[in-house]
Amino acid sequence: MLEQTGLKVSSLYISQVKQKCGLEVRENHHKAKSENTKQPQCPKEKEDAIVEALKHFQMI
């Protein structure tokens, strides 16, 4: 992603976008200990870049 768009994208953001698209997401071993923990949400420009990458690799 960094080379193509110049954006650094975390695996959390990729996972969030994959879930929105209905793709399978694996269990994360860095899962929060409590369920009340807030997770940062993926910004729109990064979400758009991730969606384009998923389309490029024919995942959606």
NORLINKA-V904733 format. One record per residue. N is the residue number from 1. RES is the residue in three letters. PSI is psi as a letter, one per 40 degrees, with the letter a starting at -180 (none if undefined). Layout:
# NORLINKA-V904733
<<N | RES | PSI> <N | RES | PSI>>
This chain:
# NORLINKA-V904733
<<1 | MET | d> <2 | LEU | d> <3 | GLU | d> <4 | GLN | d> <5 | THR | e> <6 | GLY | e> <7 | LEU | h> <8 | LYS | h> <9 | VAL | h> <10 | SER | i> <11 | SER | d> <12 | LEU | d> <13 | TYR | d> <14 | ILE | d> <15 | SER | d> <16 | GLN | d> <17 | VAL | d> <18 | LYS | d> <19 | GLN | d> <20 | LYS | d> <21 | CYS | e> <22 | GLY | e> <23 | LEU | i> <24 | GLU | h> <25 | VAL | h> <26 | ARG | i> <27 | GLU | h> <28 | ASN | h> <29 | HIS | e> <30 | HIS | f> <31 | LYS | i> <32 | ALA | i> <33 | LYS | d> <34 | SER | i> <35 | GLU | e> <36 | ASN | e> <37 | THR | h> <38 | LYS | h> <39 | GLN | i> <40 | PRO | i> <41 | GLN | i> <42 | CYS | h> <43 | PRO | i> <44 | LYS | d> <45 | GLU | d> <46 | LYS | d> <47 | GLU | d> <48 | ASP | d> <49 | ALA | d> <50 | ILE | d> <51 | VAL | d> <52 | GLU | d> <53 | ALA | d> <54 | LEU | d> <55 | LYS | d> <56 | HIS | d> <57 | PHE | e> <58 | GLN | f> <59 | MET | d> <60 | ILE | none>>
